[in-house]
């Protein structure tokens, strides 16, 4: 897997979506291989390939049996280093991306997440959609794509992660990857203190069910408090007594699914809760979410210990389960990007250090009013749901 340290957070309103566009176009042929030949060669070695773009990185991967490692490495190096940016392919790809965009617009949860990002990040590039918008994609040119590639696809902005028992791959990597270093523009840092919550957004749409999204913006770097936040997420997600699923679905039947997750960067963390429900149940569901989060103020040591065991078990599965090789490899890349190897290598020790008091302190300090709440609600005789109380 190869990660380029560039994504939508490196963009602006004039070129939003360009990182994702480059991700698409690189698979459409190099100076030595057509798109069809790339696909055929990977198929011949029983491989699969794909790529994806996020706010801070663009990642490309090829999965193959071990015996075909060298050929897969050569193909990936070719795709990354020798793009063509053919005019006809660029115009064709615009249509494909706009079609992808239209599909995303039909996916209500996608609109929920986009609106949450816009509410949390305001004018910062983190609020931009990874895929861009129709106006920006339409005006992107071959020259713009080439310049973006030249600027960010340089050796000091790439991380290559090899997941598999490959003996001494470095000589092969040096042979096939020959990009030079470059001066890479830094992304605009986000200051989490610029967000002041709560902020509440309501959207009405002709949908069959309604959606609730609550994202907390937390000025926490990687550290004990961020680890405590991960324990809170696990309790809210899995605890038989305190989970949101237990309260919202099992006890009351108000939803089919509840999604809870956290994410941390060098300067901030987020806790997100997303629930689907009926429009008339939105106030109750929202109140339950707030109530369960408030219970973290007095969470017991017993609950924290159970959560730590589950977190460490999952971390071990991430390392050992072949089906989880992509998220594990991405976690290694993230560690390198954030220079967090000490945290990674001491993960078990770091998790076990967190106590119930640490969790309580984190909840009391950060999980109160600093959140964005977005609801996408079913239309109902032109009425809007009752006001939501925090």
One Martini backbone bead per residue (centre of mass of N, CA, C, O) as a GRO file, in nm:
protein
  390
    1UNK     BB    1   0.096   0.036   0.023
    2UNK     BB    2   0.034   0.373  -0.093
    3UNK     BB    3   0.103   0.697   0.053
    4UNK     BB    4  -0.026   1.022   0.007
    5UNK     BB    5   0.018   1.347   0.155
    6UNK     BB    6  -0.298   1.395   0.026
    7UNK     BB    7  -0.597   1.606   0.021
    8UNK     BB    8  -0.865   1.805   0.088
    9UNK     BB    9  -0.686   1.982   0.297
   10UNK     BB   10  -0.508   2.088   0.028
   11UNK     BB   11  -0.745   2.257  -0.064
   12UNK     BB   12  -0.990   2.444  -0.255
   13UNK     BB   13  -1.259   2.582  -0.412
   14UNK     BB   14  -1.109   2.568  -0.700
   15UNK     BB   15  -0.994   2.235  -0.645
   16UNK     BB   16  -1.199   2.055  -0.546
   17UNK     BB   17  -1.115   1.703  -0.597
   18UNK     BB   18  -0.819   1.657  -0.716
   19UNK     BB   19  -0.710   1.414  -0.558
   20UNK     BB   20  -0.931   1.219  -0.651
   21UNK     BB   21  -0.880   1.251  -0.951
   22UNK     BB   22  -0.591   1.142  -0.952
   23UNK     BB   23  -0.661   0.866  -0.843
   24UNK     BB   24  -0.822   0.785  -1.094
   25UNK     BB   25  -0.618   0.851  -1.340
   26UNK     BB   26  -0.374   0.656  -1.273
   27UNK     BB   27  -0.542   0.391  -1.374
   28UNK     BB   28  -0.553   0.511  -1.697
   29UNK     BB   29  -0.248   0.508  -1.742
   30UNK     BB   30   0.072   0.490  -1.880
   31UNK     BB   31   0.364   0.507  -2.067
   32UNK     BB   32   0.360   0.158  -2.057
   33UNK     BB   33   0.040   0.143  -1.974
   34UNK     BB   34  -0.261   0.058  -2.000
   35UNK     BB   35  -0.549   0.013  -1.840
   36UNK     BB   36  -0.592  -0.274  -1.946
   37UNK     BB   37  -0.308  -0.383  -1.874
   38UNK     BB   38  -0.322  -0.342  -1.574
   39UNK     BB   39  -0.566  -0.528  -1.525
   40UNK     BB   40  -0.450  -0.783  -1.659
   41UNK     BB   41  -0.191  -0.822  -1.487
   42UNK     BB   42  -0.334  -0.845  -1.213
   43UNK     BB   43  -0.509  -1.087  -1.291
   44UNK     BB   44  -0.271  -1.287  -1.362
   45UNK     BB   45  -0.180  -1.258  -1.032
   46UNK     BB   46  -0.433  -1.264  -0.845
   47UNK     BB   47  -0.533  -0.966  -0.818
   48UNK     BB   48  -0.589  -0.648  -0.650
   49UNK     BB   49  -0.732  -0.309  -0.680
   50UNK     BB   50  -0.696   0.029  -0.535
   51UNK     BB   51  -0.846   0.344  -0.408
   52UNK     BB   52  -0.820   0.633  -0.176
   53UNK     BB   53  -0.968   0.934  -0.039
   54UNK     BB   54  -0.892   1.195   0.190
   55UNK     BB   55  -0.812   1.467   0.376
   56UNK     BB   56  -0.478   1.354   0.413
   57UNK     BB   57  -0.501   1.107   0.195
   58UNK     BB   58  -0.363   0.882  -0.063
   59UNK     BB   59  -0.448   0.543  -0.157
   60UNK     BB   60  -0.262   0.256  -0.281
   61UNK     BB   61  -0.337  -0.086  -0.401
   62UNK     BB   62  -0.193  -0.426  -0.404
   63UNK     BB   63  -0.312  -0.761  -0.418
   64UNK     BB   64  -0.100  -1.051  -0.363
   65UNK     BB   65   0.073  -1.304  -0.391
   66UNK     BB   66   0.388  -1.342  -0.285
   67UNK     BB   67   0.519  -1.437  -0.568
   68UNK     BB   68   0.409  -1.137  -0.697
   69UNK     BB   69   0.544  -0.886  -0.571
   70UNK     BB   70   0.736  -0.762  -0.786
   71UNK     BB   71   0.519  -0.704  -1.001
   72UNK     BB   72   0.336  -0.526  -0.827
   73UNK     BB   73   0.548  -0.311  -0.764
   74UNK     BB   74   0.597  -0.228  -1.061
   75UNK     BB   75   0.308  -0.137  -1.124
   76UNK     BB   76   0.277   0.075  -0.902
   77UNK     BB   77   0.517   0.249  -0.991
   78UNK     BB   78   0.404   0.313  -1.268
   79UNK     BB   79   0.139   0.451  -1.186
   80UNK     BB   80   0.272   0.678  -1.003
   81UNK     BB   81   0.526   0.781  -1.212
   82UNK     BB   82   0.362   0.740  -1.526
   83UNK     BB   83   0.158   0.943  -1.614
   84UNK     BB   84  -0.057   1.085  -1.873
   85UNK     BB   85  -0.315   1.267  -1.895
   86UNK     BB   86  -0.538   1.222  -2.090
   87UNK     BB   87  -0.778   1.409  -2.227
   88UNK     BB   88  -1.000   1.194  -2.271
   89UNK     BB   89  -0.978   1.073  -1.983
   90UNK     BB   90  -1.047   1.325  -1.828
   91UNK     BB   91  -1.333   1.364  -1.945
   92UNK     BB   92  -1.439   1.086  -1.865
   93UNK     BB   93  -1.382   1.115  -1.554
   94UNK     BB   94  -1.580   1.339  -1.499
   95UNK     BB   95  -1.834   1.168  -1.543
   96UNK     BB   96  -1.773   0.956  -1.327
   97UNK     BB   97  -1.756   1.149  -1.081
   98UNK     BB   98  -2.039   1.274  -1.112
   99UNK     BB   99  -2.183   1.006  -1.075
  100UNK     BB  100  -2.071   0.951  -0.794
  101UNK     BB  101  -2.189   1.208  -0.673
  102UNK     BB  102  -2.489   1.139  -0.724
  103UNK     BB  103  -2.490   0.887  -0.549
  104UNK     BB  104  -2.417   1.032  -0.285
  105UNK     BB  105  -2.675   1.214  -0.281
  106UNK     BB  106  -2.862   0.951  -0.234
  107UNK     BB  107  -2.692   0.934   0.033
  108UNK     BB  108  -2.780   1.044   0.333
  109UNK     BB  109  -2.529   0.992   0.514
  110UNK     BB  110  -2.345   1.170   0.343
  111UNK     BB  111  -2.488   1.440   0.402
  112UNK     BB  112  -2.450   1.428   0.704
  113UNK     BB  113  -2.134   1.435   0.706
  114UNK     BB  114  -2.097   1.693   0.542
  115UNK     BB  115  -2.255   1.882   0.735
  116UNK     BB  116  -2.079   1.833   0.981
  117UNK     BB  117  -1.815   1.939   0.859
  118UNK     BB  118  -1.918   2.225   0.794
  119UNK     BB  119  -1.987   2.290   1.094
  120UNK     BB  120  -1.705   2.232   1.228
  121UNK     BB  121  -1.497   2.382   0.995
  122UNK     BB  122  -1.612   2.573   0.794
  123UNK     BB  123  -1.349   2.735   0.612
  124UNK     BB  124  -1.200   2.491   0.623
  125UNK     BB  125  -1.080   2.232   0.423
  126UNK     BB  126  -1.224   2.002   0.592
  127UNK     BB  127  -1.513   2.085   0.460
  128UNK     BB  128  -1.444   1.953   0.213
  129UNK     BB  129  -1.508   1.755  -0.041
  130UNK     BB  130  -1.340   1.499  -0.168
  131UNK     BB  131  -1.500   1.493  -0.455
  132UNK     BB  132  -1.637   1.757  -0.469
  133UNK     BB  133  -1.780   1.944  -0.739
  134UNK     BB  134  -1.914   2.014  -1.037
  135UNK     BB  135  -1.759   2.277  -1.085
  136UNK     BB  136  -1.468   2.182  -1.018
  137UNK     BB  137  -1.452   1.935  -1.206
  138UNK     BB  138  -1.512   2.083  -1.476
  139UNK     BB  139  -1.244   2.288  -1.443
  140UNK     BB  140  -1.055   2.067  -1.456
  141UNK     BB  141  -0.732   2.009  -1.581
  142UNK     BB  142  -0.462   1.865  -1.703
  143UNK     BB  143  -0.265   2.072  -1.580
  144UNK     BB  144  -0.368   2.056  -1.288
  145UNK     BB  145  -0.305   1.756  -1.248
  146UNK     BB  146  -0.001   1.769  -1.305
  147UNK     BB  147   0.069   1.976  -1.083
  148UNK     BB  148  -0.032   1.810  -0.845
  149UNK     BB  149   0.149   1.567  -0.888
  150UNK     BB  150   0.427   1.716  -0.877
  151UNK     BB  151   0.388   1.835  -0.586
  152UNK     BB  152   0.308   1.544  -0.419
  153UNK     BB  153   0.469   1.320  -0.600
  154UNK     BB  154   0.708   1.266  -0.372
  155UNK     BB  155   0.928   1.098  -0.179
  156UNK     BB  156   0.872   1.288   0.092
  157UNK     BB  157   0.531   1.210   0.044
  158UNK     BB  158   0.581   0.898   0.088
  159UNK     BB  159   0.428   0.572   0.177
  160UNK     BB  160   0.549   0.237   0.206
  161UNK     BB  161   0.352  -0.058   0.263
  162UNK     BB  162   0.439  -0.398   0.366
  163UNK     BB  163   0.213  -0.679   0.380
  164UNK     BB  164   0.436  -0.934   0.450
  165UNK     BB  165   0.666  -1.207   0.391
  166UNK     BB  166   0.926  -1.010   0.296
  167UNK     BB  167   1.252  -1.036   0.188
  168UNK     BB  168   1.415  -0.769   0.147
  169UNK     BB  169   1.261  -0.511  -0.032
  170UNK     BB  170   1.440  -0.252  -0.073
  171UNK     BB  171   1.587  -0.295  -0.346
  172UNK     BB  172   1.322  -0.297  -0.513
  173UNK     BB  173   1.219  -0.022  -0.433
  174UNK     BB  174   1.466   0.140  -0.539
  175UNK     BB  175   1.438   0.042  -0.833
  176UNK     BB  176   1.126   0.146  -0.887
  177UNK     BB  177   1.163   0.400  -0.696
  178UNK     BB  178   1.255   0.741  -0.844
  179UNK     BB  179   1.165   0.968  -0.697
  180UNK     BB  180   1.193   1.285  -0.603
  181UNK     BB  181   1.231   1.542  -0.425
  182UNK     BB  182   1.024   1.798  -0.256
  183UNK     BB  183   0.826   2.088  -0.214
  184UNK     BB  184   0.575   2.074   0.026
  185UNK     BB  185   0.282   2.186   0.088
  186UNK     BB  186   0.111   2.285   0.358
  187UNK     BB  187  -0.140   2.235   0.542
  188UNK     BB  188  -0.395   2.374   0.700
  189UNK     BB  189  -0.434   2.421   1.013
  190UNK     BB  190  -0.643   2.313   1.278
  191UNK     BB  191  -0.845   2.490   1.513
  192UNK     BB  192  -1.057   2.367   1.757
  193UNK     BB  193  -1.131   2.652   1.900
  194UNK     BB  194  -1.319   2.768   1.663
  195UNK     BB  195  -1.526   2.583   1.781
  196UNK     BB  196  -1.873   2.662   1.882
  197UNK     BB  197  -2.086   2.513   2.094
  198UNK     BB  198  -2.379   2.449   1.991
  199UNK     BB  199  -2.481   2.311   1.665
  200UNK     BB  200  -2.793   2.333   1.472
  201UNK     BB  201  -2.918   2.117   1.206
  202UNK     BB  202  -3.194   2.125   0.966
  203UNK     BB  203  -3.326   1.874   0.736
  204UNK     BB  204  -3.543   1.838   0.460
  205UNK     BB  205  -3.667   1.520   0.323
  206UNK     BB  206  -3.769   1.260   0.092
  207UNK     BB  207  -3.776   1.027   0.332
  208UNK     BB  208  -3.822   0.726   0.526
  209UNK     BB  209  -3.594   0.832   0.719
  210UNK     BB  210  -3.416   0.947   0.989
  211UNK     BB  211  -3.127   1.156   1.092
  212UNK     BB  212  -2.859   1.142   1.342
  213UNK     BB  213  -2.587   1.380   1.419
  214UNK     BB  214  -2.305   1.364   1.653
  215UNK     BB  215  -2.025   1.595   1.693
  216UNK     BB  216  -1.732   1.614   1.870
  217UNK     BB  217  -1.508   1.875   1.957
  218UNK     BB  218  -1.162   1.796   2.050
  219UNK     BB  219  -0.868   1.933   2.212
  220UNK     BB  220  -0.697   1.646   2.138
  221UNK     BB  221  -0.430   1.466   2.165
  222UNK     BB  222  -0.223   1.233   2.176
  223UNK     BB  223  -0.324   1.048   2.472
  224UNK     BB  224  -0.487   0.985   2.756
  225UNK     BB  225  -0.751   1.134   2.675
  226UNK     BB  226  -0.779   0.992   2.398
  227UNK     BB  227  -0.798   0.709   2.522
  228UNK     BB  228  -1.049   0.770   2.691
  229UNK     BB  229  -1.227   0.820   2.443
  230UNK     BB  230  -1.207   0.529   2.334
  231UNK     BB  231  -1.352   0.405   2.581
  232UNK     BB  232  -1.616   0.554   2.549
  233UNK     BB  233  -1.683   0.442   2.270
  234UNK     BB  234  -1.695   0.143   2.360
  235UNK     BB  235  -1.923   0.170   2.566
  236UNK     BB  236  -2.137   0.300   2.370
  237UNK     BB  237  -2.113   0.040   2.170
  238UNK     BB  238  -2.091  -0.244   2.387
  239UNK     BB  239  -2.234  -0.211   2.642
  240UNK     BB  240  -2.495  -0.370   2.805
  241UNK     BB  241  -2.563  -0.107   2.993
  242UNK     BB  242  -2.440   0.174   2.812
  243UNK     BB  243  -2.535   0.149   2.540
  244UNK     BB  244  -2.702   0.282   2.273
  245UNK     BB  245  -2.832   0.024   2.167
  246UNK     BB  246  -2.976  -0.056   2.425
  247UNK     BB  247  -3.152   0.209   2.457
  248UNK     BB  248  -3.266   0.249   2.156
  249UNK     BB  249  -3.332  -0.053   2.066
  250UNK     BB  250  -3.381  -0.274   2.290
  251UNK     BB  251  -3.580  -0.096   2.477
  252UNK     BB  252  -3.741   0.092   2.225
  253UNK     BB  253  -3.724   0.060   1.905
  254UNK     BB  254  -3.584   0.333   1.737
  255UNK     BB  255  -3.376   0.137   1.581
  256UNK     BB  256  -3.136  -0.039   1.387
  257UNK     BB  257  -2.884   0.173   1.412
  258UNK     BB  258  -2.555   0.239   1.566
  259UNK     BB  259  -2.294   0.485   1.534
  260UNK     BB  260  -1.957   0.469   1.676
  261UNK     BB  261  -1.680   0.712   1.679
  262UNK     BB  262  -1.326   0.779   1.652
  263UNK     BB  263  -1.076   1.054   1.615
  264UNK     BB  264  -0.720   1.132   1.564
  265UNK     BB  265  -0.487   1.392   1.587
  266UNK     BB  266  -0.245   1.623   1.663
  267UNK     BB  267  -0.497   1.849   1.761
  268UNK     BB  268  -0.753   1.644   1.747
  269UNK     BB  269  -1.086   1.524   1.826
  270UNK     BB  270  -1.356   1.276   1.775
  271UNK     BB  271  -1.709   1.226   1.844
  272UNK     BB  272  -1.943   0.990   1.699
  273UNK     BB  273  -2.309   0.991   1.637
  274UNK     BB  274  -2.527   0.762   1.450
  275UNK     BB  275  -2.887   0.777   1.369
  276UNK     BB  276  -3.176   0.600   1.293
  277UNK     BB  277  -3.520   0.731   1.254
  278UNK     BB  278  -3.800   0.872   1.346
  279UNK     BB  279  -3.901   1.186   1.349
  280UNK     BB  280  -4.062   1.181   1.632
  281UNK     BB  281  -3.782   1.055   1.780
  282UNK     BB  282  -3.550   1.265   1.788
  283UNK     BB  283  -3.562   1.390   2.074
  284UNK     BB  284  -3.523   1.120   2.228
  285UNK     BB  285  -3.261   1.022   2.099
  286UNK     BB  286  -3.095   1.272   2.175
  287UNK     BB  287  -3.133   1.246   2.481
  288UNK     BB  288  -3.002   0.969   2.513
  289UNK     BB  289  -2.723   1.043   2.419
  290UNK     BB  290  -2.668   1.254   2.637
  291UNK     BB  291  -2.719   1.070   2.882
  292UNK     BB  292  -2.498   0.855   2.822
  293UNK     BB  293  -2.262   1.054   2.823
  294UNK     BB  294  -2.305   1.153   3.121
  295UNK     BB  295  -2.235   0.868   3.249
  296UNK     BB  296  -1.919   0.908   3.216
  297UNK     BB  297  -1.882   1.078   3.484
  298UNK     BB  298  -1.952   0.776   3.655
  299UNK     BB  299  -1.784   0.559   3.567
  300UNK     BB  300  -1.664   0.252   3.614
  301UNK     BB  301  -1.399   0.041   3.653
  302UNK     BB  302  -1.536  -0.206   3.533
  303UNK     BB  303  -1.609  -0.083   3.255
  304UNK     BB  304  -1.321  -0.002   3.176
  305UNK     BB  305  -1.194  -0.284   3.179
  306UNK     BB  306  -1.373  -0.408   2.962
  307UNK     BB  307  -1.295  -0.209   2.737
  308UNK     BB  308  -0.990  -0.267   2.732
  309UNK     BB  309  -1.011  -0.564   2.647
  310UNK     BB  310  -1.153  -0.511   2.375
  311UNK     BB  311  -0.940  -0.326   2.250
  312UNK     BB  312  -0.700  -0.530   2.265
  313UNK     BB  313  -0.832  -0.753   2.102
  314UNK     BB  314  -0.867  -0.585   1.841
  315UNK     BB  315  -0.566  -0.518   1.802
  316UNK     BB  316  -0.482  -0.815   1.762
  317UNK     BB  317  -0.667  -0.875   1.516
  318UNK     BB  318  -0.541  -0.664   1.329
  319UNK     BB  319  -0.265  -0.824   1.310
  320UNK     BB  320  -0.383  -1.143   1.251
  321UNK     BB  321  -0.607  -1.071   1.044
  322UNK     BB  322  -0.627  -1.088   0.704
  323UNK     BB  323  -0.904  -0.920   0.671
  324UNK     BB  324  -0.733  -0.659   0.825
  325UNK     BB  325  -0.490  -0.545   0.649
  326UNK     BB  326  -0.576  -0.261   0.569
  327UNK     BB  327  -0.622  -0.119   0.844
  328UNK     BB  328  -0.341  -0.193   0.950
  329UNK     BB  329  -0.171  -0.052   0.734
  330UNK     BB  330  -0.297   0.229   0.783
  331UNK     BB  331  -0.196   0.250   1.079
  332UNK     BB  332   0.104   0.256   1.006
  333UNK     BB  333   0.095   0.507   0.831
  334UNK     BB  334  -0.016   0.698   1.049
  335UNK     BB  335   0.227   0.673   1.239
  336UNK     BB  336   0.430   0.795   1.043
  337UNK     BB  337   0.289   1.068   0.995
  338UNK     BB  338   0.274   1.126   1.329
  339UNK     BB  339   0.506   1.007   1.492
  340UNK     BB  340   0.367   0.731   1.675
  341UNK     BB  341   0.542   0.475   1.765
  342UNK     BB  342   0.540   0.477   2.070
  343UNK     BB  343   0.237   0.447   2.097
  344UNK     BB  344   0.214   0.185   1.933
  345UNK     BB  345   0.425   0.001   2.091
  346UNK     BB  346   0.261   0.097   2.379
  347UNK     BB  347  -0.046   0.034   2.371
  348UNK     BB  348  -0.111  -0.152   2.610
  349UNK     BB  349   0.004   0.030   2.829
  350UNK     BB  350  -0.164   0.284   2.762
  351UNK     BB  351  -0.444   0.160   2.811
  352UNK     BB  352  -0.395   0.048   3.107
  353UNK     BB  353  -0.351   0.339   3.239
  354UNK     BB  354  -0.644   0.385   3.222
  355UNK     BB  355  -0.894   0.529   3.416
  356UNK     BB  356  -1.189   0.620   3.541
  357UNK     BB  357  -1.095   0.909   3.607
  358UNK     BB  358  -1.004   0.978   3.321
  359UNK     BB  359  -1.280   0.942   3.189
  360UNK     BB  360  -1.439   1.142   3.360
  361UNK     BB  361  -1.266   1.391   3.300
  362UNK     BB  362  -1.309   1.392   2.992
  363UNK     BB  363  -1.618   1.411   2.992
  364UNK     BB  364  -1.648   1.675   3.164
  365UNK     BB  365  -1.465   1.859   2.973
  366UNK     BB  366  -1.571   1.766   2.653
  367UNK     BB  367  -1.890   1.635   2.687
  368UNK     BB  368  -2.107   1.885   2.631
  369UNK     BB  369  -2.130   2.160   2.403
  370UNK     BB  370  -1.903   2.069   2.174
  371UNK     BB  371  -2.129   2.043   1.918
  372UNK     BB  372  -2.276   1.882   1.635
  373UNK     BB  373  -2.619   1.892   1.505
  374UNK     BB  374  -2.769   1.667   1.268
  375UNK     BB  375  -3.077   1.664   1.077
  376UNK     BB  376  -3.262   1.428   0.875
  377UNK     BB  377  -3.596   1.483   0.769
  378UNK     BB  378  -3.900   1.401   0.731
  379UNK     BB  379  -4.167   1.474   0.565
  380UNK     BB  380  -4.460   1.644   0.744
  381UNK     BB  381  -4.679   1.854   0.642
  382UNK     BB  382  -4.446   2.085   0.669
  383UNK     BB  383  -4.323   2.003   0.929
  384UNK     BB  384  -4.130   2.047   1.221
  385UNK     BB  385  -3.958   1.938   1.453
  386UNK     BB  386  -3.898   1.955   1.755
  387UNK     BB  387  -3.712   2.084   1.968
  388UNK     BB  388  -3.377   2.045   2.071
  389UNK     BB  389  -3.229   1.926   2.366
  390UNK     BB  390  -2.921   1.922   2.547
   0.00000   0.00000   0.00000
